[in-house]
């Protein structure tokens, strides 16, 4: 079986696909990735075939563009956010992806397409070519969040370029199979769609050559709680929250590890006391076992990974799906949420103290961990995809 994965060119969209792609390879199937040329090294470095497809994010958005766009999004209305998502992910990226995917499909002839949920070209091409297309949840966005006039219009415009009729209910997006590597309680029951299958989290975050620094072996030896902080790999361009985190915890009896991203310079944040470490990037799966709690921007991958390790959270949601993640975590009782627009060092310090000293946050994170561990794993997902390729029919979730 040949399976073609498609993705928006960002590490937060690539990493969630890797465990399943490896599981398919181990089961004897052929796997390839179609995404921007800039991701060739990451894709091939992890042992997969790469097809250049779609636009490179870096060619459309510089760091300054991303910073200014992020700052606008923090203050945007729900309507303007909907337009931003539709214009960026469908109007800009998917429209460039579609012709490339048709070319790749003609060359490589995949039997299945698997897209991460923010890459919309594959489901259009699948409908055009008659290839079943599965979807992987990579954010907290729920299907109903995309069911707005501007998103439907952009998708129908893209479908029309291939002669496909309008799809007013957006049925193509999750028609065949939707894979969610998180417990149902996190994104809400009943299932997100009739084809949603909830699965054990499969975390991957080591697409580079980074390892756990030597100094990290001693984390926790002092007896102080270990706090991890990050704004992820996209929203790290906004430095103000990072400076606030440093100011909040500089004099606290904790050990702080703050990562600022591969593309940022830790020296920008100045000299720090011995109990504070500012680094570019450390794989979280290596760091989380040494941590007591985490301060996150609310990215889906970081949140589900931290909770899978039983870590309570403080969330500073900036944009995109982060407010939804923050709300889910607040409802589950695993996090304190702090508004980034009004956040002060004193507010953040108070939130960290509360999470560290209130047992219910930790208990909630451990409940998530236990629920996640009871879900089906990658072997089950591989069988689902094999069945989809054989039957070419929607795989409804079992009640």
GUROSE-411204 format. One line per 5 residues: for each residue x, y, z of N, C-alpha, C. Coordinates in steps of 0.001 Angstrom, whole numbers, m for minus. Example, Ala and Ser with C-alpha at 12.3 -4.5 7.8 and 13.67 -1.06 7.14 Angstrom:
2
13190,m5690,7800,12300,m4500,7800,13200,m3300,7800 | 12850,m2250,7080,13670,m1060,7140,12900,30,7870
! end
This chain:
399
844,m1190,0,0,0,0,882,1243,0 | 546,2212,m835,1265,3482,m883,412,4574,m232 | 1025,5255,735,307,6290,1486,1069,7602,1352 | 378,8638,900,978,9957,734,455,10891,1825 | 1359,11381,2675,1018,12349,3709,1197,13761,3159
289,14643,3508,393,16035,3062,285,16958,4273 | 1009,18078,4209,1027,18956,5377,1377,20383,5029 | 876,21292,5846,1295,22685,5876,2739,22698,6386 | 3626,23477,5747,5056,23378,6067,5444,24047,7380 | 5220,23336,8485,5623,23803,9809,5860,22572,10667
6813,22653,11604,7153,21486,12411,5973,21016,13256 | 5147,21945,13714,3983,21550,14494,2956,20778,13686 | 3080,20811,12363,2188,20058,11484,2869,18788,10964 | 4201,18782,10970,4966,17615,10521,5113,16565,11619 | 5490,16998,12805,5771,16053,13890,4626,15095,14191
3340,15536,14218,2268,14591,14548,2085,13475,13526 | 2629,13645,12313,2456,12638,11273,3515,11545,11327 | 4653,11851,11920,5802,10944,11858,5538,9595,12517 | 4980,9524,13735,4779,8196,14332,3927,7271,13470 | 2839,7785,12881,1993,6936,12045,2732,6541,10774
3473,7472,10178,4233,7140,8972,5233,6030,9256 | 5883,6089,10402,6828,5025,10770,6108,3710,11029 | 4935,3792,11658,4169,2581,11890,3776,1895,10590 | 3420,2687,9590,3086,2130,8276,4309,1494,7626 | 5454,2167,7732,6685,1594,7178,7010,256,7832
6890,206,9150,7211,m1022,9872,6270,m2152,9506 | 5060,m1798,9057,4095,m2812,8618,4304,m3200,7158 | 5332,m2627,6518,5675,m3005,5154,5084,m2148,4057 | 4503,m998,4409,3887,m134,3416,4855,958,2969 | 4600,1509,1790,5407,2615,1269,4787,3938,1710
5656,4851,2133,5202,6138,2655,5984,7255,1986 | 5294,8334,1660,5953,9535,1155,5241,10757,1717 | 5958,11883,1703,5396,13154,2184,5412,14161,1040 | 4333,14907,914,4258,16015,m43,4105,17304,746 | 5117,18145,650,5088,19426,1338,6160,20315,719
6344,21495,1284,7250,22487,700,8677,21961,588 | 9414,22513,m373,10792,22088,m609,11669,22279,619 | 11355,23268,1445,12170,23544,2628,12134,22403,3631 | 11149,21515,3534,11038,20408,4475,11678,19117,3956 | 12358,19195,2816,12996,17988,2272,13960,17372,3280
14824,18201,3884,15825,17683,4816,15158,17000,6009 | 14123,17633,6565,13441,17037,7716,12755,15738,7342 | 12104,15705,6187,11391,14507,5748,12364,13371,5452 | 13359,13653,4624,14314,12605,4249,15181,12196,5429 | 15469,13146,6333,16254,12820,7511,15562,11843,8442
14257,11749,8325,13495,10796,9126,13139,9536,8351 | 13736,9396,7167,13614,8142,6430,12439,8042,5487 | 11893,9182,5039,10742,9153,4145,11072,9799,2806 | 10357,9401,1787,10478,10044,481,9763,11388,507 | 10346,12367,m163,9785,13712,m167,9424,14141,m1579
8234,14693,m1739,7824,15333,m2988,7582,16811,m2700 | 8258,17671,m3447,8049,19107,m3265,6653,19476,m3753 | 5890,20107,m2892,4515,20477,m3238,4090,21672,m2406 | 3385,22581,m3042,2871,23740,m2336,3922,24798,m2082 | 3502,25847,m1413,4378,26976,m1132,5166,26757,142
6318,27387,185,7129,27398,1385,6670,28561,2251 | 6378,28280,3503,5909,29332,4401,6893,30503,4434 | 8192,30191,4412,9209,31239,4518,9182,32193,3326 | 8708,31716,2172,8669,32595,1003,7507,33567,1070 | 6508,33241,1910,5339,34098,2024,5360,34963,3273
6018,34457,4345,5984,35154,5616,7385,35242,6216 | 7932,36430,6313,9188,36625,7018,8907,36603,8523 | 9982,36609,9313,9798,36651,10763,9012,37888,11184 | 9302,39030,10555,8594,40258,10907,7139,40188,10488 | 6880,39570,9313,5498,39384,8883,4731,38532,9894
5376,37427,10321,4725,36536,11268,4494,37243,12594 | 5472,38018,13029,5314,38737,14294,4164,39723,14221 | 4098,40524,13164,3030,41518,13057,1674,40846,12865 | 1649,39748,12095,395,39035,11884,m92,38419,13196 | 840,37868,13975,469,37279,15258,m92,38329,16196
549,39484,16236,75,40547,17125,m1311,41029,16717 | m1594,41052,15407,m2941,41415,14957,m3951,40341,15348 | m3546,39078,15221,m4451,37973,15538,m4834,37956,17017 | m3910,38393,17869,m4190,38415,19306,m5368,39330,19622 | m5607,40341,18768,m6670,41316,19002,m7828,41169,18020
m7782,40130,17202,m8758,39994,16122,m10118,39531,16637 | m11154,39884,15906,m12500,39398,16183,m12630,37976,15640 | m13614,37210,16124,m13816,35861,15578,m14019,35869,14067 | m14714,36860,13554,m14967,36926,12109,m13662,37146,11336 | m12813,38041,11813,m11559,38291,11107,m10624,37093,11218
m10685,36340,12331,m9883,35133,12457,m10340,34070,11463 | m11656,33942,11295,m12169,32998,10305,m11679,33340,8904 | m11694,34619,8560,m11227,35033,7242,m9735,34773,7088 | m8978,35025,8142,m7541,34776,8094,m7257,33299,7810 | m7932,32396,8526,m7712,30959,8333,m8072,30548,6909
m9228,31004,6436,m9674,30633,5093,m8737,31163,4021 | m8333,32418,4149,m7476,33023,3128,m6076,32426,3134 | m5542,32155,4336,m4175,31661,4421,m4081,30182,4062 | m4872,29349,4724,m4706,27912,4568,m5355,27356,3295 | m6414,28009,2825,m7049,27552,1576,m6650,28453,417
m6885,29760,557,m6617,30679,m538,m5153,30733,m956 | m4230,30706,25,m2806,30788,m307,m2166,29415,m463 | m2270,28579,572,m1504,27340,575,m2165,26210,m204 | m3431,25930,53,m4071,24805,m634,m4172,25043,m2134 | m4391,26287,m2541,m4504,26566,m3970,m3195,26266,m4702
m2067,26410,m4011,m777,26064,m4606,m475,24577,m4478 | m1081,23944,m3492,m852,22524,m3249,m1545,21635,m4273 | m2754,22013,m4671,m3582,21147,m5508,m2899,20732,m6809 | m2395,21655,m7637,m1762,21197,m8889,m532,20333,m8655 | 214,20602,m7588,1385,19780,m7292,978,18381,m6854
m88,18269,m6083,m534,16947,m5644,m1061,16118,m6818 | m1701,16764,m7766,m2153,16032,m8959,m948,15475,m9712 | 102,16280,m9812,1332,15815,m10465,1967,14655,m9695 | 2050,14783,m8367,2647,13734,m7541,1828,12450,m7634 | 508,12579,m7598,m357,11406,m7679,m184,10676,m9005
m1,11426,m10091,214,10809,m11396,1547,10069,m11446 | 2538,10619,m10753,3878,10016,m10761,3982,8824,m9823 | 3456,8966,m8596,3702,7962,m7554,2510,7027,m7329 | 1324,7446,m7715,91,6666,m7638,m212,6136,m6222 | m441,7021,m5278,m800,6577,m3925,m2187,5952,m3884
m2363,5014,m2962,m3664,4397,m2758,m4461,5111,m1667 | m3748,5844,m803,m4389,6631,242,m3701,7982,358 | m4477,8989,703,m3945,10284,1094,m4245,10476,2579 | m3281,10991,3314,m3493,11324,4726,m3006,12750,4922 | m3905,13644,5271,m3560,15052,5451,m3640,15423,6916
m2759,16328,7354,m3011,16932,8649,m4110,17970,8423 | m4906,18227,9436,m6202,18871,9238,m6142,20284,8662 | m4966,20946,8712,m4870,22296,8186,m4321,22325,6755 | m4098,21162,6175,m3707,21079,4757,m4953,20643,3995 | m5531,21540,3209,m6830,21295,2590,m6738,20854,1130
m5539,20792,574,m5427,20406,m827,m5710,18938,m1063 | m5272,18070,m142,m5376,16630,m371,m6819,16154,m475 | m7720,16704,355,m9097,16223,280,m9763,16645,m1027 | m9358,17798,m1568,m9885,18229,m2859,m9360,17327,m3975 | m8064,17066,m3953,m7460,16189,m4967,m7997,14771,m4834
m8179,14297,m3584,m8743,12970,m3396,m10130,12859,m3987 | m10963,13886,m3795,m12311,13874,m4366,m12256,13879,m5892 | m11285,14593,m6426,m11137,14679,m7882,m10643,13368,m8488 | m9701,12709,m7840,m9081,11508,m8393,m9704,10215,m7876 | m10604,10309,m6912,m11220,9109,m6368,m10312,8346,m5411
m9432,9065,m4694,m8529,8442,m3729,m9038,8771,m2328 | m9290,7769,m1470,m9737,8064,m109,m8710,8928,634 | m9209,9851,1427,m8342,10778,2149,m8702,10771,3628 | m7738,10398,4465,m7906,10465,5913,m7330,11763,6452 | m7703,12095,7679,m7277,13349,8305,m6722,13067,9693
m5671,13800,10070,m5106,13706,11417,m5307,15038,12122 | m5859,14996,13321,m6056,16185,14149,m4688,16706,14597 | m4375,17977,14273,m3106,18567,14703,m3336,19856,15491 | m4562,20159,15783,m4896,21352,16557,m6200,21118,17281 | m6607,22099,18060,m7835,21949,18834,m9069,22370,18054
m8898,22804,16819,m10039,23229,16019,m11033,22108,15809 | m12293,22394,16074,m13350,21413,15859,m13971,21637,14483 | m14535,20587,13880,m15116,20738,12545,m16085,21898,12416 | m16906,22112,13458,m17869,23197,13361,m17194,24567,13306 | m15949,24638,13771,m15223,25894,13710,m14870,26318,12298
m14845,25356,11379,m14563,25662,9975,m15831,25893,9161 | m16970,25594,9754,m18233,25704,9013,m18751,27135,9062 | m18065,28003,8346,m18498,29382,8226,m18511,29752,6749 | m19135,30841,6438,m19368,31204,5032,m18081,31387,4252 | m17093,32071,4812,m15892,32362,4062,m15068,31099,3824
m14990,30177,4805,m14251,28936,4598,m14933,28071,3537 | m16252,27937,3624,m16977,27152,2617,m16783,27748,1230 | m16801,29077,1131,m16605,29734,m154,m15221,29435,m720 | m14180,29538,119,m12813,29276,m366,m12659,27820,m796 | m13213,26898,m23,m13118,25488,m395,m13862,25212,m1701
m15030,25812,m1867,m15788,25598,m3104,m15076,26226,m4297 | m14434,27352,m4099,m13643,27952,m5179,m12514,27015,m5605 | m11890,26374,m4622,m10808,25439,m4933,m11354,24196,m5622 | m12475,23695,m5164,m13102,22539,m5815,m13461,22869,m7263 | m13933,24073,m7503,m14355,24459,m8850,m13197,24439,m9839
m11962,24662,m9371,m10815,24631,m10287,m10605,23242,m10884 | m11158,22211,m10219,m11049,20840,m10723,m12381,20308,m11236 | m13350,21212,m11373,m14649,20807,m11902,m15535,20103,m10898 | m15233,20226,m9602,m16050,19583,m8578,m17199,20498,m8183 | m18349,19934,m7858,m19500,20758,m7461,m19304,21331,m6060
m20116,22308,m5676,m20023,22856,m4313,m20271,21780,m3246 | m19688,21998,m2086,m19819,21077,m959,m20253,21902,255 | m21515,22344,279,m21960,23319,1289,m21832,22828,2721 | m21843,21504,2948,m21705,20965,4299,m20280,20537,4622 | m19340,20807,3716,m17934,20452,3905,m17761,18958,4203
m18527,18130,3535,m18493,16698,3808,m17163,16060,3436 | m16448,16645,2468,m15198,16024,2011,m14114,16055,3081 | m14181,16999,4028,m13072,17187,4955,m12827,15960,5823 | m13875,15317,6311,m13718,14185,7229,m14518,12974,6753 | m14720,12869,5453,m15613,11851,4899,m15186,10432,5270
m13901,10112,5132,m13465,8715,5229,m12957,8315,6614 | m12107,9153,7211,m11477,8761,8468,m10828,9988,9102 | m11077,10151,10409,m10473,11262,11152,m9796,10689,12389 | m8497,10904,12505,m7692,10329,13580,m7337,11409,14589 | m7701,11180,15834,m7422,12137,16902,m6596,11441,17980
m5316,11815,18088,m4414,11186,19043,m4508,11889,20401 | m5684,11823,20984,m5956,12406,22301,m7272,11823,22796 | m7508,11825,24116,m8776,11308,24633,m9961,12149,24163 | m11114,11509,24069,m12310,12221,23669,m12688,13328,24626 | m12354,13184,25899,m12705,14202,26881,m11987,15517,26624
m10870,15465,25891,m10100,16682,25666,m10793,17615,24675 | m11290,17064,23566,m11927,17885,22543,m13444,17800,22583 | m13971,17018,23487,m15412,17001,23673,m16085,15769,23124 | m16958,15189,23894,m17795,14084,23461,m19180,14635,23137 | m19932,14073,22203,m19627,12896,21391,m18512,13155,20391
m18157,12155,19552,m17039,12308,18620,m17152,13557,17753 | m16001,14088,17362,m15959,15299,16541,m16725,15111,15238 | m16586,13946,14633,m17295,13594,13401,m17678,12122,13502 | m18583,11632,12648,m18923,10203,12679,m17722,9297,12397 | m16693,9825,11736,m15517,9012,11403,m14336,9263,12332
m14553,9952,13459,m13458,10244,14385,m13131,9037,15259 | m11853,8674,15293,m11355,7603,16153,m10347,8213,17123 | m10581,8029,18433,m9680,8568,19454,m8594,7542,19757 | m7354,8026,19846,m6204,7133,19896,m5195,7582,20937 | m4363,6648,21352,m3306,6957,22308,m2352,7980,21695
m2017,9061,22424,m1063,10037,21876,230,9369,21444 | 689,9742,20257,1960,9246,19712,2812,10478,19449 | 3736,10760,20347,4467,12027,20334,5821,11858,19661 | 6124,12780,18745,7437,12832,18096,7874,14282,18051 | 9125,14549,18442,9610,15933,18413,11119,16021,18198
11726,14992,17595,13175,14971,17417,13551,14903,15942 | 13039,15860,15169,13350,15872,13739,14697,16515,13450 | 15322,17146,14440,16663,17706,14281,17676,16861,15027 | 18860,17421,15229,19916,16668,15908,20044,17069,17376 | 19063,17820,17898,19140,18261,19288,18961,17092,20245
19674,17187,21355,19571,16200,22419,19419,16930,23746 | 19227,16186,24811,19138,16784,26129,20511,17328,26520 | 20616,18631,26839,21920,19191,27222,22488,18497,28456 | 23812,18513,28582,24460,17838,29699,23995,18388,31037 | 23786,19729,31112,23385,20321,32382,22002,19850,32835
21183,19411,31857,19817,19005,32190,19774,17711,33000 | 20854,16950,32984,20877,15727,33774,20719,16019,35262 | 21091,17227,35684,21021,17592,37096,19724,18310,37464 | 18812,18471,36496,17552,19144,36805,16810,18418,37929 | 16344,19183,38877,15613,18625,40000,16466,18188,41161
17792,18129,40973,18676,17674,42048,18661,18628,43232 | 18352,19898,42960,18324,20897,44028,17091,20780,44911 | 16117,20001,44468,14864,19897,45194,13834,20926,44775 | 14228,21879,43932,13286,22888,43451,12394,22303,42351 | 11143,22754,42243,10315,22350,41105,10957,22792,39791
10820,21974,38756,11359,22288,37437,10210,22746,36544 | 10320,23980,36059,9281,24584,35224,9818,24732,33811 | 9064,24238,32847,9434,24386,31432,8538,25436,30795 | 9103,26283,29934,8317,27323,29258,8692,27393,27790 | 7682,27572,26940,7915,27715,25501,6726,28408,24854
6995,29066,23713,5920,29592,22857,5874,28831,21539 | 6497,27662,21485,6431,26840,20282,7415,27263,19212 | 7146,26847,17976,8068,27072,16860,7575,28107,15861 | 6413,28706,16105,5886,29748,15220,5680,31048,15995 | 5008,30975,17120,4660,32175,17881,5796,32643,18789
6951,31986,18688,8130,32401,19458,8714,33718,18965 | 8221,34217,17827,8704,35518,17329,8227,36671,18212 | 7184,36436,18980,6656,37463,19870,7392,37338,21204 | 8313,38255,21475,9217,38112,22618,8649,38609,23943 | 7649,39475,23896,7184,40082,25149,6758,39045,26184
5957,38013,25835,5591,37018,26849,6799,36277,27412 | 7812,36051,26580,9010,35361,27063,9744,36213,28094 | 9857,37505,27825,10482,38406,28801,9680,38425,30107 | 8355,38375,29987,7513,38379,31180,7722,37115,32004 | 7854,35982,31340,8111,34720,32045,9421,34798,32828
10459,35319,32182,11757,35450,32863,11656,36376,34078 | 10973,37499,33908,10830,38444,35020,10022,37832,36163 | 9022,37035,35819,8150,36452,36838,8881,35438,37700 | 9798,34672,37114,10393,33547,37829,11860,33755,38190 | 12378,34939,37919,13807,35180,38185,14145,34994,39663
13248,35373,40553,13525,35299,41985,12713,34214,42691 | 12076,33334,41895,11274,32267,42483,12144,31044,42803 | 11765,30247,43804,12519,29036,44148,12170,27872,43217 | 12429,28064,41927,12191,27036,40907,13406,26974,40001 | 13482,25915,39213,14423,25856,38102,13607,26049,36825
13977,27019,36018,13244,27329,34795,14068,26954,33572 | 13454,26216,32671,14034,25930,31359,13111,26569,30327 | 13608,27562,29590,12800,28247,28574,13449,28056,27220 | 12701,27498,26267,13213,27351,24904,12570,28408,24019 | 13382,28983,23113,12924,30108,22296,12867,29770,20810
13235,28530,20417,13116,28121,19026,14441,28092,18306 | 14516,27207,17311,15749,27054,16529,16154,28350,15839 | 15166,29185,15504,15443,30382,14716,15592,31632,15573 | 15705,31486,16886,15861,32631,17783,17168,32496,18577 | 17730,33627,18981,19001,33648,19694,18756,33847,21188
19107,32878,22025,18911,33038,23474,19622,34256,24053 | 20717,34701,23411,21473,35840,23934,20642,37115,23956 | 19594,37177,23122,18724,38351,23080,18098,38609,24449 | 17952,37562,25247,17264,37691,26528,18218,38009,27676 | 19493,38165,27357,20461,38612,28349,20925,37521,29292
21821,37904,30212,22364,36976,31197,21286,36583,32207 | 21327,35329,32639,20324,34816,33574,21006,34212,34802 | 20312,34173,35932,20868,33523,37117,21001,32018,36898 | 21755,31322,37756,22053,29899,37530,20829,28991,37435 | 19717,29372,38073,18563,28480,38065,17672,28682,36836
18071,29552,35921,17303,29789,34692,18162,29438,33480 | 17600,28608,32596,18300,28162,31388,17474,28577,30172 | 18061,29355,29274,17396,29762,28030,18114,29070,26877 | 17401,28254,26132,17975,27453,25056,17168,27646,23776 | 17740,27222,22655,17014,27291,21382,15894,26254,21359
16242,24989,21289,15239,23923,21159,15739,22689,21896 | 14864,22113,22695,15131,20833,23351,13915,19948,23112 | 14083,18734,22615,12921,17856,22437,12169,17684,23757 | 10893,18004,23721,10110,17989,24957,9966,16596,25538 | 9954,15584,24690,9813,14224,25202,11013,13829,26059
12166,14462,25850,13341,14205,26676,13318,15044,27951 | 12693,16221,27855,12712,17162,28978,11556,16952,29956 | 10374,16612,29445,9188,16522,30294,9335,15550,31473 | 10014,14404,31330,10149,13509,32489,10876,14142,33668 | 11602,15227,33440,12329,15911,34507,11562,17113,35061
10381,17402,34493,9660,18628,34836,8558,18389,35864 | 8199,19474,36534,7108,19473,37501,5844,20072,36898 | 6004,21074,36028,4892,21724,35354,5431,22426,34115 | 4519,22967,33278,4938,23664,32064,4110,24924,31859 | 4772,25951,31323,4111,27177,30869,4111,27134,29348
2937,27091,28740,2835,26896,27296,1959,27973,26674 | 2139,28162,25358,1284,29078,24610,m33,28424,24218 | m158,27145,24478,m1414,26465,24183,m1429,25767,22846 | m254,25503,22251,m215,24710,21032,m667,23280,21312 | m1406,22711,20394,m2020,21392,20591,m984,20319,20903
126,20296,20145,1127,19250,20342,1796,19361,21702 | 2177,20580,22077,2832,20764,23373,1893,20432,24526 | 640,20855,24407,m325,20611,25480,m573,19122,25656 | m878,18406,24580,m1181,16981,24701,49,16188,25129 | 1235,16626,24698,2459,15951,25130,2682,16142,26626
2542,17380,27098,2733,17651,28530,1726,16871,29371 | 467,16874,28963,m553,16159,29727,m322,14649,29676 | 213,14156,28570,538,12732,28474,1631,12340,29463 | 2428,13336,29869,3446,13108,30894,2932,13458,32295 | 1647,13782,32407,1059,14078,33704,1435,15419,34286
1771,16403,33418,2213,17707,33893,1076,18722,33896 | 839,19403,35012,m128,20515,35023,461,21727,34327 | m405,22679,33972,11,23740,33061,m417,25131,33517 | 343,26127,33048,m122,27505,32919,m111,27793,31428 | m1223,28268,30886,m1329,28502,29448,m1513,29988,29177
m698,30480,28243,m758,31875,27794,m1144,31839,26319 | m2435,31723,25988,m2850,31524,24598,m2696,32795,23769 | m1999,32677,22645,m1697,33847,21823,m2663,33978,20648 | m2802,32921,19844,m3637,33016,18642,m3951,31610,18149 | m4487,31530,16926,m4835,30267,16266,m5782,29458,17164
m5484,28156,17358,m6368,27316,18160,m6018,27348,19644 | m5055,28170,20020,m4562,28159,21398,m5631,28529,22431 | m6497,29525,22175,m7573,29782,23145,m8504,28588,23344 | m8705,27776,22284,m9558,26592,22412,m8867,25564,23300 | m7563,25348,23073,m6807,24443,23939,m6849,24910,25383
m6668,26219,25568,m6670,26769,26920,m8010,26526,27604 | m9101,26739,26873,m10423,26522,27443,m10628,25052,27812 | m10193,24139,26913,m10327,22711,27198,m9570,22338,28462 | m8354,22862,28589,m7534,22540,29753,m8124,23129,31033 | m8688,24312,30918,m9315,24931,32087,m10523,24108,32525
m11323,23647,31555,m12504,22850,31881,m12123,21506,32490 | m10984,20958,32071,m10508,19691,32625,m9839,19871,33984 | m9593,21112,34375,m8961,21375,35658,m7481,21073,35690 | m6799,21172,34519,m5373,20853,34461,m4510,22091,34274 | m5127,23284,34171,m4345,24474,33842,m4970,25743,34393
m4116,26717,34674,m4501,28109,34851,m4225,28819,33536 | m5131,29706,33139,m4996,30448,31889,m4737,31913,32209 | m3738,32490,31513,m3373,33891,31719,m3474,34610,30385 | m4134,35756,30370,m4318,36548,29151,m2996,37203,28750 | m2465,36907,27546,m1172,37482,27160,m1213,38987,26950
m2396,39537,26655,m2492,40970,26390,m2379,41799,27666 | m2731,41206,28797,m2716,41948,30069,m1757,41332,31088 | m1021,40301,30666,m184,39556,31600,945,40409,32181 | 1116,40335,33478,2229,40977,34167,3057,39897,34847 | 4309,40195,35211,5102,39205,35950,4402,38735,37222
3724,39638,37895,3051,39276,39135,1908,38280,38882 | 1141,38527,37808,45,37618,37479,570,36225,37133 | 1605,36181,36315,2142,34887,35908,2756,34159,37099 | 3454,34900,37926,4052,34293,39114,2967,33682,40009 | 1862,34407,40182,767,33888,40985,165,32628,40397
39,32589,39067,m518,31404,38408,397,30198,38595 | 1704,30406,38456,2659,29310,38634,2612,28799,40073 | 2572,29712,41028,2499,29296,42433,1239,28481,42693 | 115,28924,42120,m1144,28204,42335,m1075,26788,41784 | m565,26639,40561,m501,25310,39938,455,24398,40707
1541,24957,41205,2522,24139,41932,2013,23710,43307 | 1137,24494,43907,725,24215,45287,m687,23655,45411 | m1424,23574,44306,m2797,23052,44335,m2820,21657,43721 | m2999,20609,44513,m2894,19233,43995,m3860,18900,42874 | m5013,19570,42797,m6018,19187,41806,m5515,19353,40369
m4618,20306,40127,m4082,20471,38766,m3282,19237,38347 | m2422,18797,39216,m1626,17599,38944,m2525,16375,38810 | m3517,16264,39676,m4428,15121,39617,m5186,15096,38290 | m5587,16276,37795,m6274,16343,36511,m5385,15901,35365 | m4120,16318,35403,m3174,15907,34365,m2951,14402,34394
m2891,13826,35566,m2716,12372,35679,m3956,11624,35183 | m5147,12198,35353,m6363,11579,34803,m6275,11530,33282 | m5844,12649,32659,m5657,12675,31210,m4679,11575,30809 | m3572,11479,31529,m2543,10486,31216,m3115,9071,31260 | m3881,8764,32290,m4457,7416,32417,m5463,7137,31311
m6313,8121,30998,m7306,7934,29926,m6626,7721,28587 | m5557,8481,28337,m4833,8360,27070,m4199,6988,26925 | m3653,6464,28018,m2954,5181,27966,m3892,4023,27636 | m5189,4202,27874,m6150,3126,27633,m6661,3089,26192 | m6273,4061,25378,m6775,4142,24005,m5978,3239,23069
m6555,2868,21909,m5823,2065,20932,m4576,2796,20433 | m3551,2016,20069,m2284,2584,19631,m2098,2525,18126 | m838,2674,17703,m517,2796,16281,m856,1541,15481 | m712,362,16073,m1034,m860,15334,m2493,m842,14882 | m3358,m352,15747,m4778,m248,15407,m4989,747,14268
m4256,1873,14297,m4408,2888,13254,m3958,2338,11901 | m2858,1601,11896,m2381,1007,10650,m3450,90,10057 | m4111,m683,10905,m5174,m1579,10421,m6355,m784,9865 | m6665,356,10499,m7736,1202,9974,m7407,1685,8564 | m6165,2123,8364,m5776,2620,7041,m5747,1492,6016
m5323,311,6425,m5340,m832,5508,m6768,m1165,5090 | m7687,m1078,6040,m9091,m1347,5720,m9652,m270,4801 | m9278,977,5039,m9753,2067,4181,m9254,1890,2754 | m7995,1511,2598,m7452,1297,1251,m8149,134,556 | m8506,m901,1322,m9133,m2082,724,m10604,m1843,401
m11342,m1217,1326,m12786,m1074,1154,m13187,241,498 | m12359,1290,672,m12621,2602,82,m13980,3157,516 | m14315,2882,1790,m15558,3377,2364,m15263,4071,3685 | m16110,5020,4092,m15914,5691,5388,m15847,4696,6531 | m14935,4935,7483,m14784,4093,8655,m15425,4799,9845
m16648,4444,10140,m17368,5084,11232,m16823,4616,12571 | m16818,5522,13528,m16345,5177,14864,m17336,4233,15519 | m16801,3305,16309,m17654,2377,17040,m18136,3044,18307 | m19427,3020,18533,m20014,3672,19714,m19586,2949,20986
! end
